């Protein structure tokens, strides 16, 4: 009798365990199909980016320090000096698509007997912003290309012994605009970079704000 009761109790325990398992994560739905558990969806992001920093350990110069680089198509020599950075949500008649415009002004000089021009993004060079997390953002992304720059709007080749005031505009998220680095790549695939402060800095801050908000 005792053996019979123990066997019956063991059978009941086994049935209860089986029922519990079937009602847990491995339970089957009434249709006989195992239920699926959907992972939480990640909200879509709409942040600019054109890759990551190709040389994260490279040394960056300070804002205001000049660097010499080869002109487009290896013609001429440019000396480029980023001067000032200003952060604005609204600038030059435009509102930032991603939250913040970073406007960097620079003084560019031609140091050769031939006119010298920057290498364009389309030619594999040009300007990028490197965010604190290493994301590369190209000049002109978002609404940056539409910003009216006033007297900093110059582009094209610079004549020998001449210089121009220019500006590069980047449309960034607030996180990407917490300081960063500015990188310029010339036609020889050589790059120069500068550290950019996280707040308005440089001798032209007031002038840039006046130009972009008149």
N, C-alpha and C positions, 0 to 999 in steps of 0.2 A: 504493500500500500504506500509505504514511504517513498519507494522508488518511483511509483506512479505519480505521486504528488510533485516530487522534485522534477520529474520529466515534464509534467504539465506546467509547472512554474517556469522552467527554463524556456518552454515553448512560448509562454505568454510574454516573458521578457524579450525574447527574440522578436516576437511580433511587434511589441511596443517600440523596440529599437529600429526595426525596419520602417514602421510608420513615421517615427521622428525623422529618420534620414530622408524619407520621401517628401516630408513637409519642409525640409531645409533647403539649402542652396542647390541640392541635387534633385529636387522634386520635379516631377513631370507635370506638365499642364494637362487639363482634361483631354486635349487632343492627342496626347501621347508625346508631344514634342517638349524637349527640355526648354525651360524659359530662358530668355536672353536678358542679360543685364547690360544696359547701355551706359557707357562711360559719360561722365559729365561733359557737356559740350564746351569748347573753349570759345569765348567771344571772338569774332573775327577782328583782326587788326588792320588798320589802314595807315601804316607808318612807312615813311620813305626809307629806302635802302638800296644800295647798289653793290652789295657784297660786304666784306670785312677788311679790316686793316691788313694790308699785305706784309707789313713789317712792324709788328706791334712793339718790338724792342728798339726801334730806330730812335735816335736822339732828335729832339725837336728844339728849334731855336725859340727864343722869346719873341713875343709881339714887339715889333719895332726894329728887329734885327734884319739886315739885308742879306740876300742870297743871289748869287749869279747862276744863270741857267742858259742853256742853248735855246735859241729861237726856233720857231716852227720850221720844219723841213731842214733842220740843222743850219739855218741861215741866221747869222747875227748872234749877239749875246744880250740878254736882258738882265738887269739887276732889279729884283723885286723886293719891296719892303712893305709887308703888312703893317698898317699903322694903328687902326682903330677897329673895335668891334662894338656894335650896338644891337641890342635885342629889342624887338618890337612885335606886337601882335598885328598892328596896322601900319603900313608903310607904303609911300609912293602910290597911293590910291588903291591899294590891295589889302585884303585880309588874309593872314596866313591860313593855309588849308589845314595844317597840322597843329597849329597853336602858337608858333613863335618864328619870326624871321630873325636870322642872324645875318647882319650886314657887316662885312669886313672891307674896310677901305685899304688901298695900297698905293704906293708911289712906284711907278715902273719907269725905268730908264733904259735907253738903248746905248750900249757901250761899244758898238762896232761901226764899221764904215758902211754897213748895209742896214736898211730898215729891219727891225726884229719884231716878231709877233709871237703871241702865246700859242701853244699847241692846244687845239680844241679837243673837247670830249670825244667828238666823232672820229678824231684821229688817234684815239687811244691814250690821250693825255688829259690835260686840263685840271680843273679844281674840284676837290672833294672836301667835305667836312667829315672828321672822324669823331663819332660820338663817344662818350665815356665807356660804353660797352663794346667799342670796336667797330660798330656799324659805319659803313661808308655811305655818305649822302652826296649825290652829285649837285653841283651848282645848277640852279635853275629848276630843280624839281618842285613839284607842287605848284604854288602860285609865285614862286620866286622870280621866274623869268619875266613876269608882268610888272614888277615893281619899277616905277619911274625913279631914276637915280639922280636926276638933276645934273650937276657938274661932275658927277662921278661916273657918267654913263659911257665913257670912252671905250673903244675896242679897236681891233685891227692892228696894223703894224705901226711901230713907233719909229720916227725918223732918227738918224744918227745924232747923238749928243742931245737929244730931246727927252722929255719925260712927260708922263701923264698921270693924273689922279684917276684911279679906277675903283670899282667896288664889286664884290662878289656877294650874291645873296643866296642864302640857304633857307629852305622851308623845313622846320624841324618840329618834332614833338617837344613838350616841355622837358622830358627826360633827356632827350638828345641835345638840348640847348643848355645843359648844365656844364658849360665849359667843354673843351674838347681840343682837337688839333685840326689845323688846316694843312692840306697837302696839295702840292702842285707837281704834276708829272709832265716832263717835256718830251720831245719827239725821240729822244734816245732812251726812253723808259727810265730815266733817272728822276728821282723825286726829292723835293725839299719840303720840309714840314716845320710848322710853328705851333707852339702851345698857345691856346686861346683862353683867356680868363672867363669865368662864369658870370661876370657882370660887365656892364658897359665900361670900356677902358680905352685909353688912348687920347691923343691931343685933339681929335676932330669930333668928339662925341656931340657937342652942342651943334656943330655945323651940320653933321649928318642928320641929326634929329630935325633941324630946320629945313634941310633939303627934302626930307622924306615926309614931312608933315605940313608943308606950306599949302 
